[in-house]
Amino acid sequence: MNSISANLNIMIKASEKASKALIRDFGEIEKLQVSIKGPSDFVSNADTKAEKIIIEELKKAKPNYSILSEEDGSETNKDKENVWIIDPIDGTTNFLHGVPHFAISIALKSGDEIISGLIYDPIKDEMFYAEKNNGAFFNNKRIRVSKKKETNSCLFATGGKESLNIELITRTTGSAALDMAYVAAGRYDGYFQNKLNLWDIAAGIIIVKEAGGIINTIDLLKNDNIKVRASSSAINEKMLAKLSNF
């Protein structure tokens, strides 16, 4: 196994601990699908519970780091330079409908860059992670972006509500974090989406970069309305050309 930093180790432990609760809750969701009230309240509880577990674990190790989180756990602490960026369930709509495609996303921003990121899919037990200058990994195996050179043989991922009038083969799977992880692992050749939040994509940014991918410049001081264009270098210009109107 490659050597990982103490911080990444904390992130892994926090995500594994939260995932146990999420897997249990996901089992309950499948029963709730049939109730008239529907599971949306239940999901926001699952979200908040997972967030609480993650934050507790991270704070035990680094009590002074600041936190930016999708639910209600954001706080500015003594150390403003180092910020944990957390999405306890990326792919909430999938989770809500009993679709097993969602992930826990945790990133560490230091100063003006993301220095480590982790995306964990608890249902498939797939963990993607990366640290600055240390490569990207999937379940401890090194990963690289795809090498395909022609867009017609590529598969792209996107999301959101925009109508797609583009000549690319695309999938919309409902989890920005996993879409980016899949680009890093070469499962998808590229990913593009508008109007994202920072916690959706913070971990994905470094995982894609460390897997040899290219990503547009992202302003980490913005928390929302972020545009992402990520792919391998082999296909980047061709992808951007097709997306000129997106």
Secondary structure, DSSP 8 states (H G I E B T S, - for coil): -----HHHHHHHHHHHHHHHHHHHHHHHHHHHTTSSS-SHHHHHHHHHHHHHHHHHHHHHH-TTEEEEESSS--B--SEEEEEEEEEEEE-HHHHHTT-S--EEEEEEEETTEEEEEEEEETTTTEEEEEETTS-EEETTEEE-------GGG--EEE-SS----SSS-EEE-S-HHHHHHHHHTTSSSEEEEEEE-HHHHHHHHHHHHHTTEEE----TT--SSEEEEEEETTTHHHHHHHTTT-
